[in-house]
């Protein structure tokens, strides 16, 4: 699985102007079964995505489609989950 960290480099007003198309983008990849979870950082300096283990080139293509590319930098970390609390055991091998 991948952890994707978004860090805003533009003012939050510019981020909010792109929120609706960003949410549509999220919805599309949740519906396709690619995204596992998503949320804002607190404080609101960016966000985090959990993404299923897919081909890295495909992930890069998907991230490039996000309207937030105009306002955020992305850091992608591959994680091989080998242990999890009972509530998250489904993430093993994802």
Protein Blocks (a to p, Z undefined) as FASTA:
>chain_A
ZZdddddfbdfklmmmmmmmmmmmmmmmmmnomafbdcdddddfbccdddddddfklmmm
mmmmpmklmmpccdddddddfbdcfklmmmgoZZ
